[in-house]
Amino acid sequence: MSSTVSALDALSGAIEDAGPSIVAFSGGVDSALVLRVARDVLGAGAVALTTVGPTLPAEEEAEARRFGEALGVRHLFVESHELENPDYARNPTNRCYFCKTELYTLCHAEREKLGLRSILDGVNRDDLGDHRPGLTAANENAIRHPLVEAGLGKDAVRALCKDLGIELWDKPSFACLGSRFPYGTNITAERLTRLERCESLLRQLGLKGFRVRFHDAIARLEVNVADFAKLVEPEVRTRVVEGLKAEGFTYVTLDLEGYRTGSLNAGLAQLGERT
C-alpha cells in the first residue's frame, strides 16, 4: 500500500502544480487515472475533453461518456476534423502528429474559453520509448504529462487504478482506428467505418485485446494468443469470416504473433522513416 500512496501523492502533486486544467480524455486507462485524480485534487477545476470523429468508435465514445458521468466532472465532447487534413489522411509515418495537433488546438480553445491554466494528457513513462510523433505535437503545445512527471509506467498506472477502484483498470489498450492502416495507405471515412464494424463484431464475440489491420483486400487479425482457441471454434470462426467478408475483405487472416501494440511500426525501417 505504501507504494500506492507514494504513486498517488506524486501524481496528485503534479496535477496540483498544473492547476485548473483541461484533461484530454481518450477513455483509456491512462487518461482515466489522470481525470480521476484531477477531479479529486482540482474539483471543478478539472474539465474532461474528448474529441469525437470517425477515428473514435461509438462504443469508445459511450464508455468515455459513462466514465465522465460517474465521476461527476464537466465533460466536453468536441468534433474533430483530422480526416479533412490531407497530411493526416495520406497516413505518413508521423500521422499522429497531425491528429494530436488537432486535439491540442481544440483543447487550447476550450482552455482559454474557460480560463483554465493547463492541458493534461495520459502519456505515461513507457510511452516515451516508442515511435510517438504525437509527443512532438504535445511539446509544441506545452501539454503536461502528469503520469510521466510522477514517474508512472503502464503497470503502475493499472495497479493504481485498481487500488482506487477505477473500473477501467484492466481495459485493453486502445488506439484510434487510424492506427489500423500500414503507413502510406490512405485513411478514409468509409474504411474507418468498416473497421469499426469489424472490431465491434470481435468485441461482441467476447474477444479482448485485438486489432483488425487493414491491408486492402486482406483483414489481418491480431488477437491475444490466449484467445486463439476461441477464435477458431467453428461457430466463432464462421461468424468472423462471414462478418469481415461482408465488410469487403476478400481474405481474413490470423497473425500468429498475436496482438501487440504498435505492430505496424515494424515497417518503419523499410520506409526509411518517410513522412
C-alpha positions as CSV (number, residue, x, y, z in Angstrom):
1,M,0.0,0.0,0.0
2,S,2.9,2.4,0.7
3,S,4.0,2.3,-3.0
4,T,0.4,3.1,-4.0
5,V,0.3,6.0,-1.6
6,S,3.6,7.2,-2.9
7,A,2.5,7.0,-6.5
8,L,-0.8,8.7,-5.7
9,D,1.0,11.5,-3.8
10,A,3.4,12.1,-6.7
11,L,0.6,12.2,-9.3
12,S,-1.6,14.4,-7.1
13,G,1.4,16.8,-6.7
14,A,2.0,17.0,-10.4
15,I,-1.7,17.8,-11.1
16,E,-1.9,20.3,-8.3
17,D,1.1,22.1,-9.8
18,A,-0.6,22.2,-13.2
19,G,-3.6,23.9,-11.6
20,P,-7.1,24.1,-13.1
21,S,-6.9,22.1,-16.3
22,I,-8.4,20.5,-19.4
23,V,-7.8,16.7,-19.3
24,A,-7.5,15.3,-22.8
25,F,-9.6,12.2,-22.0
26,S,-9.5,9.4,-24.6
27,G,-11.5,6.9,-22.5
28,G,-8.4,4.7,-21.9
29,V,-6.8,3.6,-18.6
30,D,-4.1,6.3,-18.5
31,S,-6.2,9.4,-19.1
32,A,-8.9,7.8,-16.8
33,L,-6.5,7.8,-13.9
34,V,-5.4,11.4,-14.7
35,L,-9.0,12.5,-14.8
36,R,-10.0,10.8,-11.6
37,V,-7.1,12.2,-9.6
38,A,-7.6,15.7,-11.2
39,R,-11.2,15.6,-10.0
40,D,-10.0,14.8,-6.5
41,V,-7.3,17.4,-6.5
42,L,-8.8,20.2,-8.6
43,G,-12.6,19.7,-8.1
44,A,-14.5,21.8,-10.6
45,G,-11.1,22.9,-12.0
46,A,-10.8,19.6,-13.8
47,V,-12.6,19.5,-17.1
48,A,-12.5,16.5,-19.4
49,L,-12.4,16.9,-23.2
50,T,-13.0,14.0,-25.6
51,T,-12.8,14.6,-29.3
52,V,-15.4,12.9,-31.5
53,G,-14.9,11.9,-35.1
54,P,-14.6,8.9,-37.5
55,T,-11.5,7.6,-35.8
56,L,-13.3,7.1,-32.5
57,P,-15.7,4.1,-32.4
58,A,-19.1,4.8,-31.0
59,E,-18.6,2.2,-28.3
60,E,-15.5,4.0,-27.1
61,E,-17.3,7.3,-27.0
62,A,-20.1,5.8,-25.0
63,E,-17.7,4.3,-22.5
64,A,-15.9,7.6,-22.1
65,R,-19.2,9.4,-21.6
66,R,-20.3,6.9,-18.8
67,F,-17.0,7.2,-17.0
68,G,-17.2,11.0,-17.0
69,E,-20.8,10.9,-15.8
70,A,-19.8,8.5,-13.0
71,L,-17.0,10.9,-11.8
72,G,-19.4,13.8,-12.0
73,V,-16.9,16.0,-13.9
74,R,-17.7,18.5,-16.6
75,H,-17.1,16.6,-19.8
76,L,-16.8,18.3,-23.2
77,F,-17.3,16.4,-26.5
78,V,-15.8,18.3,-29.4
79,E,-15.9,17.4,-33.1
80,S,-12.5,16.8,-34.6
81,H,-11.7,17.0,-38.3
82,E,-8.3,15.4,-38.7
83,L,-9.5,13.3,-41.6
84,E,-10.0,16.6,-43.6
85,N,-6.3,17.3,-43.3
86,P,-4.6,15.7,-46.3
87,D,-1.4,15.4,-44.3
88,Y,-3.2,13.0,-41.9
89,A,-5.3,11.2,-44.5
90,R,-2.4,10.1,-46.6
91,N,-1.1,8.4,-43.5
92,P,2.6,9.2,-43.3
93,T,4.8,7.8,-40.5
94,N,4.1,11.0,-38.4
95,R,0.4,10.7,-38.9
96,C,-0.2,11.0,-35.1
97,Y,1.5,14.4,-35.1
98,F,-1.4,15.8,-37.2
99,C,-4.0,14.1,-35.1
100,K,-2.6,15.3,-31.8
101,T,-2.1,18.8,-33.2
102,E,-5.9,18.9,-34.0
103,L,-6.6,17.6,-30.5
104,Y,-4.5,20.1,-28.7
105,T,-5.8,23.0,-30.8
106,L,-9.3,22.1,-29.7
107,C,-8.1,21.8,-26.1
108,H,-6.4,25.2,-26.1
109,A,-9.6,26.8,-27.5
110,E,-11.7,25.4,-24.6
111,R,-9.0,26.1,-22.0
112,E,-8.9,29.8,-23.0
113,K,-12.7,30.0,-23.1
114,L,-12.9,28.5,-19.6
115,G,-10.0,30.4,-18.1
116,L,-8.0,27.3,-17.2
117,R,-4.3,27.1,-16.8
118,S,-3.1,23.8,-18.3
119,I,-3.8,20.9,-20.5
120,L,-3.1,17.4,-19.2
121,D,-2.8,14.1,-21.1
122,G,-2.4,10.4,-20.3
123,V,1.1,9.8,-21.6
124,N,3.0,7.5,-19.2
125,R,6.7,6.8,-18.8
126,D,6.6,3.7,-21.0
127,D,5.3,5.7,-23.9
128,L,8.4,7.8,-24.2
129,G,10.5,5.0,-25.8
130,D,8.1,4.2,-28.6
131,H,7.6,5.8,-32.0
132,R,5.2,8.6,-31.0
133,P,5.2,11.7,-33.2
134,G,2.3,12.9,-31.1
135,L,4.8,13.8,-28.4
136,T,6.3,16.4,-30.7
137,A,2.8,18.0,-31.0
138,A,2.5,17.8,-27.2
139,N,5.8,19.6,-26.7
140,E,4.9,22.3,-29.2
141,N,1.6,22.9,-27.3
142,A,3.0,22.8,-23.8
143,I,1.0,19.8,-22.8
144,R,1.6,18.4,-19.3
145,H,2.2,14.7,-18.8
146,P,1.4,14.2,-15.1
147,L,1.9,10.4,-15.2
148,V,5.5,11.0,-16.6
149,E,6.1,13.7,-14.0
150,A,5.1,11.2,-11.3
151,G,7.3,8.5,-12.8
152,L,4.5,6.1,-13.6
153,G,4.7,3.5,-16.3
154,K,1.8,1.3,-17.6
155,D,2.0,-1.3,-14.9
156,A,2.0,1.3,-12.1
157,V,-1.0,3.1,-13.8
158,R,-3.0,-0.1,-13.9
159,A,-2.1,-1.0,-10.3
160,L,-3.1,2.4,-9.0
161,C,-6.3,2.4,-11.0
162,K,-7.2,-1.0,-9.4
163,D,-6.4,0.2,-5.9
164,L,-8.6,3.3,-6.5
165,G,-11.5,1.2,-7.7
166,I,-11.4,2.6,-11.3
167,E,-13.4,0.0,-13.3
168,L,-11.3,0.6,-16.4
169,W,-8.1,-0.7,-14.7
170,D,-7.9,-3.8,-16.8
171,K,-9.3,-2.3,-20.1
172,P,-7.1,-3.4,-23.1
173,S,-5.1,-0.6,-24.7
174,F,-6.9,1.2,-27.4
175,A,-5.6,3.5,-30.2
176,C,-7.6,5.4,-32.7
177,L,-8.8,3.5,-35.7
178,G,-6.3,5.3,-37.9
179,S,-3.6,3.1,-36.4
180,R,-5.0,0.0,-38.2
181,F,-3.6,1.1,-41.5
182,P,0.0,0.5,-42.7
183,Y,1.8,3.8,-43.2
184,G,1.2,5.1,-46.7
185,T,-2.3,3.5,-47.0
186,N,-4.9,6.3,-47.3
187,I,-7.3,6.6,-44.5
188,T,-10.9,7.3,-45.5
189,A,-14.2,7.6,-43.5
190,E,-15.5,4.6,-45.4
191,R,-12.6,2.4,-44.4
192,L,-12.7,3.6,-40.8
193,T,-16.4,2.7,-40.6
194,R,-15.7,-0.8,-42.0
195,L,-13.0,-1.4,-39.4
196,E,-15.2,-0.1,-36.6
197,R,-17.9,-2.7,-37.5
198,C,-15.3,-5.5,-37.8
199,E,-13.9,-4.7,-34.3
200,S,-17.3,-4.4,-32.9
201,L,-18.1,-7.9,-34.0
202,L,-14.9,-9.3,-32.3
203,R,-15.9,-7.5,-29.1
204,Q,-19.4,-8.9,-29.3
205,L,-17.9,-12.4,-29.6
206,G,-16.1,-11.9,-26.3
207,L,-12.5,-11.2,-27.5
208,K,-10.3,-8.8,-25.6
209,G,-7.1,-7.2,-26.8
210,F,-7.3,-7.3,-30.6
211,R,-6.8,-5.3,-33.7
212,V,-8.2,-5.7,-37.3
213,R,-5.4,-4.4,-39.5
214,F,-6.3,-3.1,-42.9
215,H,-4.3,-4.5,-45.9
216,D,-6.5,-3.7,-48.8
217,A,-8.2,-7.0,-49.7
218,I,-6.8,-8.6,-46.5
219,A,-8.0,-8.2,-42.9
220,R,-5.2,-9.3,-40.6
221,L,-6.4,-10.1,-37.2
222,E,-4.2,-9.7,-34.2
223,V,-5.8,-11.2,-31.1
224,N,-4.3,-12.3,-27.7
225,V,-2.7,-15.7,-28.1
226,A,-4.8,-16.9,-25.3
227,D,-7.9,-16.3,-27.5
228,F,-6.6,-18.3,-30.5
229,A,-8.6,-21.4,-29.4
230,K,-11.8,-19.4,-29.0
231,L,-11.3,-17.7,-32.4
232,V,-11.0,-21.0,-34.3
233,E,-14.1,-22.5,-32.7
234,P,-16.3,-23.4,-35.7
235,E,-19.2,-21.1,-34.9
236,V,-16.9,-18.2,-33.9
237,R,-14.6,-18.6,-36.9
238,T,-17.6,-18.7,-39.3
239,R,-19.1,-15.5,-37.8
240,V,-15.8,-13.7,-38.0
241,V,-15.1,-14.8,-41.6
242,E,-18.6,-14.0,-42.8
243,G,-18.7,-10.7,-40.9
244,L,-15.4,-9.4,-42.2
245,K,-16.1,-10.5,-45.8
246,A,-19.4,-8.7,-45.6
247,E,-17.3,-5.6,-44.9
248,G,-15.5,-6.0,-48.3
249,F,-12.4,-8.0,-47.3
250,T,-11.5,-10.9,-49.7
251,Y,-9.3,-12.7,-47.2
252,V,-9.4,-12.9,-43.4
253,T,-6.1,-13.9,-41.8
254,L,-4.9,-14.6,-38.3
255,D,-1.5,-13.1,-37.3
256,L,0.3,-15.9,-35.4
257,E,2.4,-13.4,-33.4
258,G,-0.9,-12.4,-31.7
259,Y,-2.0,-8.9,-30.6
260,R,0.7,-6.3,-29.8
261,T,0.5,-2.6,-29.8
262,G,2.3,-0.7,-32.5
263,S,2.9,-3.7,-34.7
264,L,2.8,-1.5,-37.8
265,N,5.8,0.3,-36.6
266,A,7.8,-2.7,-37.6
267,G,7.8,-1.4,-41.2
268,L,9.4,1.9,-40.3
269,A,12.9,0.7,-41.1
270,Q,11.8,-0.3,-44.6
271,L,10.1,3.0,-45.1
272,G,13.2,4.8,-44.1
273,E,11.2,6.9,-41.7
274,R,9.5,8.6,-44.6
275,T,6.9,11.3,-43.7
